[in-house]
Amino acid sequence: MSKRDAKKFVDLVEKDKSLQKKSAARFSSLQKVAKKHGLEFSRADLHNHLRQRWGISKPPEVDDVDTCTLTL
């Protein structure tokens, strides 16, 4: 498993509209899509990469209408 592969997968999804639709599914489905592209990562790898990519150093502890949370 690789943090690098988590990053590559996010890059791929950002560019490919068909993968964006597929990635709206549950995390196990995301892993299957990534594997078809030769990528493998854990939920923690993906979570940590997205937090780093989006500059989230401390997620909100309560619901905030001005924030968006991605749950996989």
Secondary structure, 3 states (H helix, E strand, C coil): CCHHHHHHHHHHHHHCHHHHHHCCCCHHHHHHHHHHCCCCCCHHHHHHHHHHHCCCCCCCCCCCCCCCCCCC
